Amino acid sequence: MTISLIMSAIMAATATTPQTVFTCRAGGKRIAVTLRDDRLTYSFGPPGRPEISLTGGPQGGVFYHRTMYNRGEDQTLRFVSGQWNYVLFNRWQAPQRLSNDRVSPEYNVSGVLVMKDGKLVRRIDCNKGSGNLTEWPIFKLLKQDAENLTPDDA
């Protein structure tokens, strides 16, 4: 019995802790993507009680896309569950000097597109000022989406 307790403690100590890749608030709900080993997990719902949780990695279940622009970028992580797709998106644009010596502010918007059979069912935007998706090394190992699924009006 003592050996099994010691082994359980060793196993618990060596288990990796999930890293937060992305998190934001959307009303009273939380949108999050975490990384544990080579698996990304998307979750949505009240903090601590997700209503949806999907996991994928380089072997499948999640796709990545990144488009770079002059002074900006779009990124998406698309989690697949049967005919449903949950597309986490982020669009960022740097401040730009306008012709009249004014400066447009930095633009950063994130959220999730819920799609069924390729059709948009719902768009959930992160609360203003929350959510920023930065590139992680695992993204380069994921299957790539051929198209940019960031909404045009993001």
PyMOL commands that set and color helices and strands:
alter all, ss='L'
color gray80, all
select helices_A, chain A and resi 2-14+137-141
alter helices_A, ss='H'
color red, helices_A
select strands_A, chain A and resi 19-26+29-36+39-45+52-56+62-69+72-81+84-93+96-97+103-104+107-116+119-125+143-144
alter strands_A, ss='S'
color yellow, strands_A
deselect
rebuild
show_as cartoon
